[in-house]
């Protein structure tokens, strides 16, 4: 009886960890926006030498809504 309770509790805990991990690694809307905007910046400025960090920073500003108009 005690052994089956421990196994059940272990299975529930393992399931909770798996679900929690899946939620944490799922891309957020901000991550999707960042990828789309970064790709658009690279596509638009194909002839320029772009710093990847600056592209990501610019995309983050656009996605967060803090881009000056």
Phi and psi restraints in degrees (range 20) as a CNS / XPLOR table:
assign (resid 1 and name C) (resid 2 and name N)
       (resid 2 and name CA) (resid 2 and name C) 1.0 -67.3 20.0 2
assign (resid 2 and name N) (resid 2 and name CA)
       (resid 2 and name C) (resid 3 and name N) 1.0 -37.9 20.0 2
assign (resid 2 and name C) (resid 3 and name N)
       (resid 3 and name CA) (resid 3 and name C) 1.0 -65.0 20.0 2
assign (resid 3 and name N) (resid 3 and name CA)
       (resid 3 and name C) (resid 4 and name N) 1.0 -41.9 20.0 2
assign (resid 3 and name C) (resid 4 and name N)
       (resid 4 and name CA) (resid 4 and name C) 1.0 -67.0 20.0 2
assign (resid 4 and name N) (resid 4 and name CA)
       (resid 4 and name C) (resid 5 and name N) 1.0 -33.7 20.0 2
assign (resid 4 and name C) (resid 5 and name N)
       (resid 5 and name CA) (resid 5 and name C) 1.0 -66.5 20.0 2
assign (resid 5 and name N) (resid 5 and name CA)
       (resid 5 and name C) (resid 6 and name N) 1.0 -39.5 20.0 2
assign (resid 5 and name C) (resid 6 and name N)
       (resid 6 and name CA) (resid 6 and name C) 1.0 -66.6 20.0 2
assign (resid 6 and name N) (resid 6 and name CA)
       (resid 6 and name C) (resid 7 and name N) 1.0 -42.3 20.0 2
assign (resid 6 and name C) (resid 7 and name N)
       (resid 7 and name CA) (resid 7 and name C) 1.0 -63.8 20.0 2
assign (resid 7 and name N) (resid 7 and name CA)
       (resid 7 and name C) (resid 8 and name N) 1.0 -41.5 20.0 2
assign (resid 7 and name C) (resid 8 and name N)
       (resid 8 and name CA) (resid 8 and name C) 1.0 -63.3 20.0 2
assign (resid 8 and name N) (resid 8 and name CA)
       (resid 8 and name C) (resid 9 and name N) 1.0 -45.4 20.0 2
assign (resid 8 and name C) (resid 9 and name N)
       (resid 9 and name CA) (resid 9 and name C) 1.0 -62.9 20.0 2
assign (resid 9 and name N) (resid 9 and name CA)
       (resid 9 and name C) (resid 10 and name N) 1.0 -40.2 20.0 2
assign (resid 9 and name C) (resid 10 and name N)
       (resid 10 and name CA) (resid 10 and name C) 1.0 -63.7 20.0 2
assign (resid 10 and name N) (resid 10 and name CA)
       (resid 10 and name C) (resid 11 and name N) 1.0 -41.0 20.0 2
assign (resid 10 and name C) (resid 11 and name N)
       (resid 11 and name CA) (resid 11 and name C) 1.0 -65.6 20.0 2
assign (resid 11 and name N) (resid 11 and name CA)
       (resid 11 and name C) (resid 12 and name N) 1.0 -40.4 20.0 2
assign (resid 11 and name C) (resid 12 and name N)
       (resid 12 and name CA) (resid 12 and name C) 1.0 -65.4 20.0 2
assign (resid 12 and name N) (resid 12 and name CA)
       (resid 12 and name C) (resid 13 and name N) 1.0 -43.0 20.0 2
assign (resid 12 and name C) (resid 13 and name N)
       (resid 13 and name CA) (resid 13 and name C) 1.0 -64.0 20.0 2
assign (resid 13 and name N) (resid 13 and name CA)
       (resid 13 and name C) (resid 14 and name N) 1.0 -43.7 20.0 2
assign (resid 13 and name C) (resid 14 and name N)
       (resid 14 and name CA) (resid 14 and name C) 1.0 -62.4 20.0 2
assign (resid 14 and name N) (resid 14 and name CA)
       (resid 14 and name C) (resid 15 and name N) 1.0 -41.3 20.0 2
assign (resid 14 and name C) (resid 15 and name N)
       (resid 15 and name CA) (resid 15 and name C) 1.0 -63.1 20.0 2
assign (resid 15 and name N) (resid 15 and name CA)
       (resid 15 and name C) (resid 16 and name N) 1.0 -42.2 20.0 2
assign (resid 15 and name C) (resid 16 and name N)
       (resid 16 and name CA) (resid 16 and name C) 1.0 -63.6 20.0 2
assign (resid 16 and name N) (resid 16 and name CA)
       (resid 16 and name C) (resid 17 and name N) 1.0 -39.5 20.0 2
assign (resid 16 and name C) (resid 17 and name N)
       (resid 17 and name CA) (resid 17 and name C) 1.0 -65.0 20.0 2
assign (resid 17 and name N) (resid 17 and name CA)
       (resid 17 and name C) (resid 18 and name N) 1.0 -42.5 20.0 2
assign (resid 17 and name C) (resid 18 and name N)
       (resid 18 and name CA) (resid 18 and name C) 1.0 -64.2 20.0 2
assign (resid 18 and name N) (resid 18 and name CA)
       (resid 18 and name C) (resid 19 and name N) 1.0 -45.1 20.0 2
assign (resid 18 and name C) (resid 19 and name N)
       (resid 19 and name CA) (resid 19 and name C) 1.0 -64.8 20.0 2
assign (resid 19 and name N) (resid 19 and name CA)
       (resid 19 and name C) (resid 20 and name N) 1.0 -43.8 20.0 2
assign (resid 19 and name C) (resid 20 and name N)
       (resid 20 and name CA) (resid 20 and name C) 1.0 -61.0 20.0 2
assign (resid 20 and name N) (resid 20 and name CA)
       (resid 20 and name C) (resid 21 and name N) 1.0 -42.3 20.0 2
assign (resid 20 and name C) (resid 21 and name N)
       (resid 21 and name CA) (resid 21 and name C) 1.0 -64.0 20.0 2
assign (resid 21 and name N) (resid 21 and name CA)
       (resid 21 and name C) (resid 22 and name N) 1.0 -40.4 20.0 2
assign (resid 21 and name C) (resid 22 and name N)
       (resid 22 and name CA) (resid 22 and name C) 1.0 -63.8 20.0 2
assign (resid 22 and name N) (resid 22 and name CA)
       (resid 22 and name C) (resid 23 and name N) 1.0 -38.6 20.0 2
assign (resid 22 and name C) (resid 23 and name N)
       (resid 23 and name CA) (resid 23 and name C) 1.0 -66.9 20.0 2
assign (resid 23 and name N) (resid 23 and name CA)
       (resid 23 and name C) (resid 24 and name N) 1.0 -41.4 20.0 2
assign (resid 23 and name C) (resid 24 and name N)
       (resid 24 and name CA) (resid 24 and name C) 1.0 -69.0 20.0 2
assign (resid 24 and name N) (resid 24 and name CA)
       (resid 24 and name C) (resid 25 and name N) 1.0 -34.3 20.0 2
assign (resid 24 and name C) (resid 25 and name N)
       (resid 25 and name CA) (resid 25 and name C) 1.0 -90.2 20.0 2
assign (resid 25 and name N) (resid 25 and name CA)
       (resid 25 and name C) (resid 26 and name N) 1.0 -5.0 20.0 2
assign (resid 25 and name C) (resid 26 and name N)
       (resid 26 and name CA) (resid 26 and name C) 1.0 -68.9 20.0 2
assign (resid 26 and name N) (resid 26 and name CA)
       (resid 26 and name C) (resid 27 and name N) 1.0 133.2 20.0 2
assign (resid 26 and name C) (resid 27 and name N)
       (resid 27 and name CA) (resid 27 and name C) 1.0 -65.1 20.0 2
assign (resid 27 and name N) (resid 27 and name CA)
       (resid 27 and name C) (resid 28 and name N) 1.0 138.1 20.0 2
assign (resid 27 and name C) (resid 28 and name N)
       (resid 28 and name CA) (resid 28 and name C) 1.0 -86.7 20.0 2
assign (resid 28 and name N) (resid 28 and name CA)
       (resid 28 and name C) (resid 29 and name N) 1.0 171.9 20.0 2
assign (resid 28 and name C) (resid 29 and name N)
       (resid 29 and name CA) (resid 29 and name C) 1.0 -62.3 20.0 2
assign (resid 29 and name N) (resid 29 and name CA)
       (resid 29 and name C) (resid 30 and name N) 1.0 -35.9 20.0 2
assign (resid 29 and name C) (resid 30 and name N)
       (resid 30 and name CA) (resid 30 and name C) 1.0 -64.1 20.0 2
assign (resid 30 and name N) (resid 30 and name CA)
       (resid 30 and name C) (resid 31 and name N) 1.0 -42.3 20.0 2
assign (resid 30 and name C) (resid 31 and name N)
       (resid 31 and name CA) (resid 31 and name C) 1.0 -62.6 20.0 2
assign (resid 31 and name N) (resid 31 and name CA)
       (resid 31 and name C) (resid 32 and name N) 1.0 -40.7 20.0 2
assign (resid 31 and name C) (resid 32 and name N)
       (resid 32 and name CA) (resid 32 and name C) 1.0 -65.1 20.0 2
assign (resid 32 and name N) (resid 32 and name CA)
       (resid 32 and name C) (resid 33 and name N) 1.0 -43.5 20.0 2
assign (resid 32 and name C) (resid 33 and name N)
       (resid 33 and name CA) (resid 33 and name C) 1.0 -60.2 20.0 2
assign (resid 33 and name N) (resid 33 and name CA)
       (resid 33 and name C) (resid 34 and name N) 1.0 -45.0 20.0 2
assign (resid 33 and name C) (resid 34 and name N)
       (resid 34 and name CA) (resid 34 and name C) 1.0 -58.5 20.0 2
assign (resid 34 and name N) (resid 34 and name CA)
       (resid 34 and name C) (resid 35 and name N) 1.0 -43.7 20.0 2
assign (resid 34 and name C) (resid 35 and name N)
       (resid 35 and name CA) (resid 35 and name C) 1.0 -65.4 20.0 2
assign (resid 35 and name N) (resid 35 and name CA)
       (resid 35 and name C) (resid 36 and name N) 1.0 -42.9 20.0 2
assign (resid 35 and name C) (resid 36 and name N)
       (resid 36 and name CA) (resid 36 and name C) 1.0 -66.7 20.0 2
assign (resid 36 and name N) (resid 36 and name CA)
       (resid 36 and name C) (resid 37 and name N) 1.0 -47.1 20.0 2
assign (resid 36 and name C) (resid 37 and name N)
       (resid 37 and name CA) (resid 37 and name C) 1.0 -66.1 20.0 2
assign (resid 37 and name N) (resid 37 and name CA)
       (resid 37 and name C) (resid 38 and name N) 1.0 -41.0 20.0 2
assign (resid 37 and name C) (resid 38 and name N)
       (resid 38 and name CA) (resid 38 and name C) 1.0 -60.8 20.0 2
assign (resid 38 and name N) (resid 38 and name CA)
       (resid 38 and name C) (resid 39 and name N) 1.0 -44.3 20.0 2
assign (resid 38 and name C) (resid 39 and name N)
       (resid 39 and name CA) (resid 39 and name C) 1.0 -62.3 20.0 2
assign (resid 39 and name N) (resid 39 and name CA)
       (resid 39 and name C) (resid 40 and name N) 1.0 -39.2 20.0 2
assign (resid 39 and name C) (resid 40 and name N)
       (resid 40 and name CA) (resid 40 and name C) 1.0 -66.3 20.0 2
assign (resid 40 and name N) (resid 40 and name CA)
       (resid 40 and name C) (resid 41 and name N) 1.0 -40.7 20.0 2
assign (resid 40 and name C) (resid 41 and name N)
       (resid 41 and name CA) (resid 41 and name C) 1.0 -62.2 20.0 2
assign (resid 41 and name N) (resid 41 and name CA)
       (resid 41 and name C) (resid 42 and name N) 1.0 -45.2 20.0 2
assign (resid 41 and name C) (resid 42 and name N)
       (resid 42 and name CA) (resid 42 and name C) 1.0 -63.4 20.0 2
assign (resid 42 and name N) (resid 42 and name CA)
       (resid 42 and name C) (resid 43 and name N) 1.0 -41.3 20.0 2
assign (resid 42 and name C) (resid 43 and name N)
       (resid 43 and name CA) (resid 43 and name C) 1.0 -65.1 20.0 2
assign (resid 43 and name N) (resid 43 and name CA)
       (resid 43 and name C) (resid 44 and name N) 1.0 -42.0 20.0 2
assign (resid 43 and name C) (resid 44 and name N)
       (resid 44 and name CA) (resid 44 and name C) 1.0 -69.7 20.0 2
assign (resid 44 and name N) (resid 44 and name CA)
       (resid 44 and name C) (resid 45 and name N) 1.0 -36.5 20.0 2
assign (resid 44 and name C) (resid 45 and name N)
       (resid 45 and name CA) (resid 45 and name C) 1.0 -110.3 20.0 2
assign (resid 45 and name N) (resid 45 and name CA)
       (resid 45 and name C) (resid 46 and name N) 1.0 52.4 20.0 2
assign (resid 45 and name C) (resid 46 and name N)
       (resid 46 and name CA) (resid 46 and name C) 1.0 -64.5 20.0 2
assign (resid 46 and name N) (resid 46 and name CA)
       (resid 46 and name C) (resid 47 and name N) 1.0 -29.9 20.0 2
assign (resid 46 and name C) (resid 47 and name N)
       (resid 47 and name CA) (resid 47 and name C) 1.0 -86.2 20.0 2
assign (resid 47 and name N) (resid 47 and name CA)
       (resid 47 and name C) (resid 48 and name N) 1.0 -15.0 20.0 2
assign (resid 47 and name C) (resid 48 and name N)
       (resid 48 and name CA) (resid 48 and name C) 1.0 -87.8 20.0 2
assign (resid 48 and name N) (resid 48 and name CA)
       (resid 48 and name C) (resid 49 and name N) 1.0 152.8 20.0 2
assign (resid 48 and name C) (resid 49 and name N)
       (resid 49 and name CA) (resid 49 and name C) 1.0 -87.4 20.0 2
assign (resid 49 and name N) (resid 49 and name CA)
       (resid 49 and name C) (resid 50 and name N) 1.0 112.9 20.0 2
assign (resid 49 and name C) (resid 50 and name N)
       (resid 50 and name CA) (resid 50 and name C) 1.0 -106.6 20.0 2
assign (resid 50 and name N) (resid 50 and name CA)
       (resid 50 and name C) (resid 51 and name N) 1.0 137.1 20.0 2
assign (resid 50 and name C) (resid 51 and name N)
       (resid 51 and name CA) (resid 51 and name C) 1.0 -81.3 20.0 2
assign (resid 51 and name N) (resid 51 and name CA)
       (resid 51 and name C) (resid 52 and name N) 1.0 119.8 20.0 2
assign (resid 51 and name C) (resid 52 and name N)
       (resid 52 and name CA) (resid 52 and name C) 1.0 -56.8 20.0 2
assign (resid 52 and name N) (resid 52 and name CA)
       (resid 52 and name C) (resid 53 and name N) 1.0 -34.2 20.0 2
assign (resid 52 and name C) (resid 53 and name N)
       (resid 53 and name CA) (resid 53 and name C) 1.0 -67.2 20.0 2
assign (resid 53 and name N) (resid 53 and name CA)
       (resid 53 and name C) (resid 54 and name N) 1.0 -38.2 20.0 2
assign (resid 53 and name C) (resid 54 and name N)
       (resid 54 and name CA) (resid 54 and name C) 1.0 -69.9 20.0 2
assign (resid 54 and name N) (resid 54 and name CA)
       (resid 54 and name C) (resid 55 and name N) 1.0 -38.1 20.0 2
assign (resid 54 and name C) (resid 55 and name N)
       (resid 55 and name CA) (resid 55 and name C) 1.0 -61.9 20.0 2
assign (resid 55 and name N) (resid 55 and name CA)
       (resid 55 and name C) (resid 56 and name N) 1.0 -45.4 20.0 2
assign (resid 55 and name C) (resid 56 and name N)
       (resid 56 and name CA) (resid 56 and name C) 1.0 -65.4 20.0 2
assign (resid 56 and name N) (resid 56 and name CA)
       (resid 56 and name C) (resid 57 and name N) 1.0 -39.2 20.0 2
assign (resid 56 and name C) (resid 57 and name N)
       (resid 57 and name CA) (resid 57 and name C) 1.0 -65.3 20.0 2
assign (resid 57 and name N) (resid 57 and name CA)
       (resid 57 and name C) (resid 58 and name N) 1.0 -42.5 20.0 2
assign (resid 57 and name C) (resid 58 and name N)
       (resid 58 and name CA) (resid 58 and name C) 1.0 -63.4 20.0 2
assign (resid 58 and name N) (resid 58 and name CA)
       (resid 58 and name C) (resid 59 and name N) 1.0 -43.5 20.0 2
assign (resid 58 and name C) (resid 59 and name N)
       (resid 59 and name CA) (resid 59 and name C) 1.0 -63.4 20.0 2
assign (resid 59 and name N) (resid 59 and name CA)
       (resid 59 and name C) (resid 60 and name N) 1.0 -39.5 20.0 2
assign (resid 59 and name C) (resid 60 and name N)
       (resid 60 and name CA) (resid 60 and name C) 1.0 -64.3 20.0 2
assign (resid 60 and name N) (resid 60 and name CA)
       (resid 60 and name C) (resid 61 and name N) 1.0 -39.1 20.0 2
assign (resid 60 and name C) (resid 61 and name N)
       (resid 61 and name CA) (resid 61 and name C) 1.0 -63.7 20.0 2
assign (resid 61 and name N) (resid 61 and name CA)
       (resid 61 and name C) (resid 62 and name N) 1.0 -41.3 20.0 2
assign (resid 61 and name C) (resid 62 and name N)
       (resid 62 and name CA) (resid 62 and name C) 1.0 -66.0 20.0 2
assign (resid 62 and name N) (resid 62 and name CA)
       (resid 62 and name C) (resid 63 and name N) 1.0 -45.6 20.0 2
assign (resid 62 and name C) (resid 63 and name N)
       (resid 63 and name CA) (resid 63 and name C) 1.0 -67.8 20.0 2
assign (resid 63 and name N) (resid 63 and name CA)
       (resid 63 and name C) (resid 64 and name N) 1.0 -31.1 20.0 2
assign (resid 63 and name C) (resid 64 and name N)
       (resid 64 and name CA) (resid 64 and name C) 1.0 -84.5 20.0 2
assign (resid 64 and name N) (resid 64 and name CA)
       (resid 64 and name C) (resid 65 and name N) 1.0 -8.3 20.0 2
assign (resid 64 and name C) (resid 65 and name N)
       (resid 65 and name CA) (resid 65 and name C) 1.0 85.3 20.0 2
assign (resid 65 and name N) (resid 65 and name CA)
       (resid 65 and name C) (resid 66 and name N) 1.0 10.0 20.0 2
assign (resid 65 and name C) (resid 66 and name N)
       (resid 66 and name CA) (resid 66 and name C) 1.0 -98.9 20.0 2
assign (resid 66 and name N) (resid 66 and name CA)
       (resid 66 and name C) (resid 67 and name N) 1.0 14.4 20.0 2
assign (resid 66 and name C) (resid 67 and name N)
       (resid 67 and name CA) (resid 67 and name C) 1.0 -74.9 20.0 2
assign (resid 67 and name N) (resid 67 and name CA)
       (resid 67 and name C) (resid 68 and name N) 1.0 125.9 20.0 2
assign (resid 67 and name C) (resid 68 and name N)
       (resid 68 and name CA) (resid 68 and name C) 1.0 -63.9 20.0 2
assign (resid 68 and name N) (resid 68 and name CA)
       (resid 68 and name C) (resid 69 and name N) 1.0 141.5 20.0 2
